Amino acid sequence: MSSSRTSAAFGLEKWMTIPALKWLTANPMLVKWEFRTPWGICDLVGVELDRGRVQERISLGQKKPIGLPSRIALLQLIPGSNTDQSVSVERLHEQIGDPVLAIERELRVLCERRLVVRREDDSFQSAISWAPLHTRIVALELKLSRIDEVIAQARAHTAFATESLIGLPEDKAKRLAASERAEELKDAGLGLLSVTREHAALLIPPASASNCDPVMQMHCVERFWPQAIGTRA
């Protein structure tokens, strides 16, 4: 198939998903389609987990997902059990401003899931020495055209993804890679994937994102946790 016919061969953006998915899963990744984010849907998100950390979490009996981003944000404020520090409910209330009863309710859930330990003085320590679970989070946004839109979406995904890419039909991807806009992608740390009906190829490698939100990252990975341990979400 000639590159000039690549875009027409797809017809629909969703037809790009299978070759892009094959490229993504060439690495040992768990993958979700149509991954929901606060700003919309990302076509494909892949997470590569550290198997040793996964086994450590399982051995601690922490098989349930943490839950909502608000609970993750609370958990990240609690000192680890491998330190000599702990935190009280009152101190957490001062830090985040949520009602004491709401904080206590969330702490009970975290304790039940063995993610947090309550000490004899009624202060708390976290038990997530395995964090973070992931080594990579890859976001891939596919478009037949609408270059400005897909770049904007890929930029937004750097809030949680360590690597964010756009995927275009082969003819458009090669034109973009040879144009001045390729520097725009590189400056933003975004990768470019060329997609045909049979395969996908990396034209511009993504940079590792440095401005990720740790709460969003953990929430993203937690959505893969049931899949990681072989249970249903």
Residue pairs with C-beta under 8 A, 6 or more apart in sequence:
1 9
1 196
1 197
3 170
3 171
3 174
4 171
5 171
6 169
6 170
6 171
6 172
6 195
6 196
6 197
7 144
7 145
7 169
7 171
7 172
9 169
9 196
9 197
10 16
10 144
10 169
10 197
12 144
13 43
13 142
13 143
13 144
15 197
16 142
16 144
16 167
16 169
16 195
17 33
17 43
17 44
17 142
19 195
19 196
19 197
19 198
19 199
19 200
20 43
20 44
20 140
20 142
20 167
20 193
20 195
20 200
21 31
21 33
21 44
22 199
22 200
23 193
23 199
23 200
23 201
23 202
24 31
24 44
24 46
24 138
24 140
25 31
25 46
27 46
27 48
27 136
28 48
29 46
29 47
29 48
29 136
29 138
30 46
30 47
30 48
30 49
30 224
30 227
30 228
31 44
31 45
31 46
31 47
32 44
32 45
32 223
32 224
33 43
33 44
34 41
34 42
34 43
35 41
35 42
35 43
35 44
35 45
35 139
35 220
35 223
36 42
37 156
37 157
37 159
37 160
39 153
39 156
40 153
40 156
42 139
42 140
42 141
42 153
42 157
43 140
43 141
43 142
43 167
44 139
44 140
44 142
45 137
45 138
45 139
45 140
45 161
45 220
46 136
46 137
46 138
46 140
47 134
47 136
47 137
47 138
47 220
47 221
47 224
48 134
48 135
48 136
48 137
48 138
49 133
49 134
49 135
49 221
49 224
49 228
50 133
50 134
50 135
53 130
53 131
53 132
53 133
54 130
54 133
54 228
54 229
56 129
56 130
57 128
57 130
57 133
58 229
60 114
60 127
60 130
61 114
62 113
62 114
62 115
62 127
62 128
63 229
63 231
64 113
65 222
65 223
65 225
65 226
66 72
66 75
66 110
66 113
66 115
66 218
66 219
66 222
67 109
67 222
68 219
69 215
69 216
69 219
70 106
71 106
71 109
71 110
72 215
72 218
72 219
72 222
73 96
73 215
74 92
74 96
74 103
74 106
74 107
74 110
75 110
75 115
75 116
75 126
75 128
76 214
76 215
76 218
77 87
77 92
77 95
77 96
78 86
78 87
78 92
78 116
78 124
78 125
78 126
79 85
79 86
79 87
79 125
79 126
80 125
80 126
80 127
80 128
80 129
81 117
81 125
81 126
81 127
81 129
82 129
83 125
85 125
86 119
86 121
86 123
86 124
86 125
87 123
87 124
87 125
88 122
88 123
88 124
89 100
89 103
89 104
89 107
89 122
89 124
90 100
92 98
92 103
93 99
93 100
93 103
96 103
107 116
107 118
107 124
110 116
111 117
111 118
111 124
114 127
115 126
115 127
115 128
116 124
116 125
116 126
116 127
117 124
117 125
117 126
117 127
118 124
119 125
131 218
132 217
132 218
132 221
133 221
133 225
133 228
134 162
134 217
134 221
136 162
136 163
137 160
137 161
137 162
137 163
137 217
137 220
137 221
138 161
138 162
138 163
138 164
138 165
139 154
139 157
139 158
139 160
139 161
139 163
139 164
139 165
140 164
140 165
140 166
140 167
140 193
141 150
141 153
141 154
141 157
141 164
141 165
141 166
141 167
142 150
142 166
142 167
142 168
142 195
143 149
143 150
143 166
143 167
143 168
144 168
144 169
144 172
145 168
145 172
147 168
147 172
147 176
147 181
150 166
150 168
151 166
151 184
151 185
151 188
151 190
153 166
154 164
154 165
154 166
154 188
154 190
155 164
155 188
155 190
157 164
158 164
158 188
158 189
158 190
158 209
158 211
158 212
159 211
159 212
159 213
159 216
160 212
160 213
160 216
160 217
160 219
160 220
161 209
161 212
161 220
162 208
162 209
162 212
163 191
163 206
163 207
163 208
163 209
164 189
164 190
164 191
164 206
164 209
165 190
165 191
165 192
165 193
165 202
165 206
166 185
166 190
166 191
166 192
166 193
167 173
167 192
167 193
167 194
167 195
167 200
168 176
168 192
168 193
168 194
168 195
169 194
169 195
169 196
170 194
170 195
170 196
173 192
173 193
173 194
173 195
173 203
174 194
174 203
176 182
176 185
176 192
177 192
177 194
177 203
177 204
182 192
182 204
185 191
185 192
185 204
186 204
186 207
189 206
189 207
189 208
189 209
190 204
190 206
190 207
191 202
191 204
191 205
191 206
192 202
192 203
192 204
193 200
193 201
193 202
193 203
194 200
194 201
194 202
194 203
223 233
226 232
226 233
227 233
